[in-house]
């Protein structure tokens, strides 16, 4: 890995994976709803947009404006997609985590020193 390449943070990864799950319907409110539903994580809409802006500056995601709609008071939704660079970064992050988790057996809680369920 080159020095300038950086790992994605946990929330950046979750946000990018949500974009990929939502495909053409990836915009702020839908991303927030998916994160709440799928991983039981309530996130402020501002946190989602600041993460998306940061990822867009890094070249990991791109965005475009949809059509203005009456239901939104004439405002357009901004839709997001993961770029090729973003997909590579996600694969690199997953590969790194897979290697680190490789010898960890979750069924043997003594390795993680867990009491009860999590």
N, C-alpha and C positions, 0 to 999 in steps of 0.2 A: 504494500500500500504506500502510495506517495505521501510525503509529509503534509501536503496541503489537503489531502482527503481527510475528512472528519467523519466520525460516527454520528449517526442520527440519534437523537434523544428518544426516550420511550414515547413521549406524547407526539413527537414528530412522526415516529413510525406508526402509531395508532391512527393518526390523522391521515397519513398517506394510504394506509391500508383501507380506511373508511372510504377514501376517494375511489380506490380501485373497486371496492364492493358496490358502491353507488353508481359507478360508471357515469353515464350521461346526466344523472340526477344529483351530482355532487356539488352542493352549495351549502352554505353555513348552517341553516336550520336542519337540513337533512343529515348533515355530518353529526351535529349535536345529538339528534334523535337516535342515530345508529349507535353512537358511543354509549348512550344511556341504555339502550335496549340490549346490545350485544355484550357489553362489558360492565354494565351497571355503574357507569362513571358519569356523574353529572358535571358538565363543563360549562363555564360561562361562554356565551357566544363571542365575547371579546377575546377570550383566550384562543378560541379557534381561529378567528380572523388574524390575530397577531402571529400565530403559528404559520398560517397559510401565507401571509406576507413575507415572513422570514424565509420560508421554503421557496417561495417564488424568487426572492432575491438570490438565493443559492442556486437557482436553476433546477430545483427538484420538482416543482410543480409549475404549471402554467394556468392562466385563467382567461376567460372571455365573458363578455356580457351577453345574457340572453335577451329576449324581447321584453319590453316594458309591459306590465300587466295591470289591469284595472284593480285587481285584488290587492296589489301592492302599492296602490296610489300612483300608478304610472311609473314606478321605479322598476328597473331591470334587476334580475338575479345575476350574481357573478358565479359562474360555474368553474370548477377546478378539475384538472387532470394531472396525473403523475407523468412526468417526462421520462424519457429513456434514461437520463442521468439519475433521476429519482428511483427508477426501478432497479438500476444497478446498485445504488446506495442501500436500498431495502434488502436486496439479495446479499450484499456484503454484511449488513448488520445481522440478518438471520443466520448466515453461515458462522459468523463470530459467536453468536449466542449458542448455536447448536454445538459448536466445538467446546464451549465452556460447560454446557450442560451434559456433555457426552457421558461422563462417568458419575453423574449424580442420579441416584435411583430414588425417585419420589415415593415408591412403595416402601422404601426402608427409611422411615421418618427419623431414625436415629442419626442418619447422615446430616439431616437438616436441623436436628434437635427441635422437632415440632411436637407440641403436645396438643392433641385434639385436632379438629378439622380447621381448615382455613378457607 
